[in-house]
Protein backbone atom coordinates (compact mmCIF):
# COMPACT_ATOMS: atom_id res chain seq x y z
CA UNK A 1 0.00 0.00 0.00
CA UNK A 2 1.22 3.47 -0.84
CA UNK A 3 2.50 5.53 2.15
CA UNK A 4 0.79 8.73 0.95
CA UNK A 5 -2.52 6.87 0.58
CA UNK A 6 -2.28 5.68 4.22
CA UNK A 7 -1.52 9.22 5.45
CA UNK A 8 -4.37 10.62 3.33
CA UNK A 9 -6.79 8.04 4.82
CA UNK A 10 -5.70 8.91 8.36
CA UNK A 11 -6.17 12.66 7.75
CA UNK A 12 -9.62 12.13 6.19
CA UNK A 13 -10.61 9.86 9.10
CA UNK A 14 -9.41 12.46 11.62
CA UNK A 15 -11.32 15.30 9.95
CA UNK A 16 -14.44 13.13 9.65
CA UNK A 17 -14.17 12.26 13.37
CA UNK A 18 -13.95 15.93 14.33
CA UNK A 19 -16.96 16.78 12.18
CA UNK A 20 -19.03 13.92 13.63
CA UNK A 21 -18.06 14.90 17.18
CA UNK A 22 -19.16 18.51 16.58
CA UNK A 23 -22.53 17.26 15.34
CA UNK A 24 -23.14 14.52 17.90
CA UNK A 25 -21.54 15.96 21.05
CA UNK A 26 -24.12 17.35 23.47
CA UNK A 27 -24.21 21.05 24.22
CA UNK A 28 -24.21 22.12 27.86
CA UNK A 29 -27.05 24.40 28.86
CA UNK A 30 -28.48 25.32 32.25
CA UNK A 31 -32.00 24.27 33.06
CA UNK A 32 -33.98 25.14 36.14
CA UNK A 33 -36.38 22.21 36.41
CA UNK A 34 -38.88 21.93 39.24
CA UNK A 35 -41.24 19.18 40.36
CA UNK A 36 -39.15 16.32 39.02
CA UNK A 37 -39.32 12.84 40.54
CA UNK A 38 -36.92 11.79 43.32
CA UNK A 39 -34.90 9.52 41.04
CA UNK A 40 -34.04 12.06 38.33
CA UNK A 41 -30.66 13.75 38.51
CA UNK A 42 -30.53 14.93 34.89
CA UNK A 43 -32.94 15.95 32.17
CA UNK A 44 -32.81 15.42 28.43
CA UNK A 45 -33.61 18.43 26.30
CA UNK A 46 -33.39 19.31 22.63
CA UNK A 47 -31.88 22.69 21.81
CA UNK A 48 -31.10 23.89 18.30
CA UNK A 49 -31.61 20.36 17.02
CA UNK A 50 -29.04 18.86 19.40
CA UNK A 51 -29.83 16.30 22.06
CA UNK A 52 -28.65 17.73 25.39
CA UNK A 53 -28.35 16.18 28.83
CA UNK A 54 -28.51 18.67 31.71
CA UNK A 55 -27.59 18.09 35.32
CA UNK A 56 -30.23 19.44 37.67
CA UNK A 57 -29.16 22.44 39.69
CA UNK A 58 -29.18 21.64 43.43
CA UNK A 59 -30.34 25.17 44.25
CA UNK A 60 -33.63 24.46 42.44
CA UNK A 61 -34.58 21.70 44.88
CA UNK A 62 -37.84 22.22 46.71
CA UNK A 63 -37.85 22.06 50.51
CA UNK A 64 -40.65 19.68 51.49
CA UNK A 65 -40.29 20.05 55.27
CA UNK A 66 -37.95 21.28 57.97
CA UNK A 67 -37.27 20.22 61.51
CA UNK A 68 -34.64 20.64 64.21
CA UNK A 69 -32.39 17.68 64.99
CA UNK A 70 -29.28 16.77 66.93
CA UNK A 71 -26.33 16.29 64.55
CA UNK A 72 -23.40 14.01 65.38
CA UNK A 73 -20.60 12.30 63.50
CA UNK A 74 -19.58 8.65 63.26
CA UNK A 75 -16.87 6.64 61.54
CA UNK A 76 -16.45 3.03 60.46
CA UNK A 77 -15.30 1.59 63.76
CA UNK A 78 -17.01 -1.56 65.01
CA UNK A 79 -17.47 0.26 68.34
CA UNK A 80 -19.68 2.80 66.54
CA UNK A 81 -21.42 0.52 64.04
CA UNK A 82 -21.86 -3.24 63.77
CA UNK A 83 -19.78 -6.09 62.39
CA UNK A 84 -19.92 -4.60 58.85
CA UNK A 85 -18.64 -1.07 59.55
CA UNK A 86 -18.18 -0.07 55.89
CA UNK A 87 -21.67 -1.10 54.75
CA UNK A 88 -24.70 1.04 55.56
CA UNK A 89 -28.07 -0.31 56.68
CA UNK A 90 -29.28 0.15 53.08
CA UNK A 91 -26.42 -2.00 51.76
CA UNK A 92 -24.38 0.87 50.29
CA UNK A 93 -20.66 1.33 50.88
CA UNK A 94 -19.99 4.28 53.20
CA UNK A 95 -18.81 7.59 51.74
CA UNK A 96 -19.06 11.30 52.48
CA UNK A 97 -22.59 12.49 51.84
CA UNK A 98 -24.25 9.58 53.62
CA UNK A 99 -26.28 10.36 56.71
CA UNK A 100 -27.94 8.01 59.18
CA UNK A 101 -31.46 9.09 60.16
CA UNK A 102 -34.20 6.92 61.64
CA UNK A 103 -37.72 7.49 60.37
CA UNK A 104 -36.86 8.66 56.82
CA UNK A 105 -36.78 6.21 53.93
CA UNK A 106 -33.48 5.32 52.29
CA UNK A 107 -32.66 7.66 49.43
CA UNK A 108 -34.29 10.70 51.04
CA UNK A 109 -32.27 13.83 50.29
CA UNK A 110 -31.65 16.28 53.11
CA UNK A 111 -29.72 19.51 53.68
CA UNK A 112 -28.32 21.09 56.81
CA UNK A 113 -27.88 24.74 55.77
CA UNK A 114 -26.46 25.90 59.11
CA UNK A 115 -23.69 23.29 58.91
CA UNK A 116 -23.07 22.61 55.22
CA UNK A 117 -24.92 25.24 53.15
CA UNK A 118 -26.61 23.73 50.08
CA UNK A 119 -24.67 20.43 50.24
CA UNK A 120 -26.99 17.45 49.84
CA UNK A 121 -26.88 14.34 52.00
CA UNK A 122 -28.67 11.07 51.29
CA UNK A 123 -30.22 8.91 53.99
CA UNK A 124 -28.56 5.50 53.56
CA UNK A 125 -27.97 4.41 57.15
CA UNK A 126 -29.73 3.97 60.47
CA UNK A 127 -28.83 4.46 64.12
CA UNK A 128 -29.74 2.52 67.21
CA UNK A 129 -33.49 2.88 67.81
CA UNK A 130 -32.76 4.63 71.10
CA UNK A 131 -31.61 7.70 69.09
CA UNK A 132 -35.17 8.26 67.83
CA UNK A 133 -36.08 10.25 64.72
CA UNK A 134 -34.74 13.67 65.76
CA UNK A 135 -31.08 12.79 65.21
CA UNK A 136 -28.79 12.89 62.14
CA UNK A 137 -25.46 11.04 62.21
CA UNK A 138 -22.90 12.00 59.53
CA UNK A 139 -20.32 9.49 58.31
CA UNK A 140 -16.66 10.61 58.44
CA UNK A 141 -13.70 8.70 57.01
CA UNK A 142 -11.57 9.50 60.06
CA UNK A 143 -12.66 8.91 63.64
CA UNK A 144 -10.81 12.07 64.67
CA UNK A 145 -12.96 14.12 62.25
CA UNK A 146 -16.15 12.57 63.64
CA UNK A 147 -15.04 13.38 67.20
CA UNK A 148 -14.04 16.90 66.18
CA UNK A 149 -17.51 17.40 64.63
CA UNK A 150 -18.98 16.48 68.02
CA UNK A 151 -22.66 17.03 68.78
CA UNK A 152 -24.65 19.99 67.55
CA UNK A 153 -28.11 20.58 68.95
CA UNK A 154 -31.25 22.01 67.33
CA UNK A 155 -29.74 22.07 63.84
CA UNK A 156 -32.13 22.85 60.97
CA UNK A 157 -32.65 19.86 58.66
CA UNK A 158 -34.43 20.39 55.34
CA UNK A 159 -35.99 17.43 53.55
CA UNK A 160 -35.89 18.23 49.85
CA UNK A 161 -37.65 16.99 46.77
CA UNK A 162 -35.24 16.47 43.91
Residue, then its C-alpha position, 0 to 999 in steps of 0.5 A: x500500500x502506498x504511504x501517501x494513501x495511508x496518510x491521506x486516509x488517516x487525515x480524512x478519518x481524523x477530519x471526519x471524526x472531528x466533524x461527527x463529534x461537533x454534530x453529535x456531542x451534546x451542548x451544555x445548557x443550564x435548566x432550572x427544572x422543578x417538580x421532578x421525581x426523586x430519582x431524576x438527577x438529569x434531564x434530556x432536552x433538545x436545543x437547536x436540534x441537538x440532544x442535550x443532557x442537563x444536570x439538575x441544579x441543586x439550588x432548584x430543589x424544593x424544601x418539602x419540610x424542615x425540623x430541628x435535629x441533633x447532629x453528630x458524626x460517626x466513623x467506620x469503627x465496630x465500636x460505633x457501628x456493627x460487624x460490617x462497619x463499611x456497609x450502611x443499613x441500606x447495603x451501600x458502601x460508606x462515603x461522604x454524603x451519607x447520613x444516618x437518620x431513623x424514620x426517613x426512607x433510604x434515598x431521602x435527600x436532606x440539607x443542613x444549611x447551618x452546617x453545610x450550606x446547600x450540600x446534599x446528603x442522602x439517607x442511607x444508614x440507620x442508628x440505634x433505635x434509642x436515638x429516635x427520629x430527631x437525630x442525624x449522624x454523619x459518616x466521616x472517614x476519620x474517627x478524629x474528624x467525627x469526634x471533632x464534629x462532636x454534637x450539635x443541637x437544634x440544627x435545621x434539617x431540610x428534607x428536599x424533593x429532587 
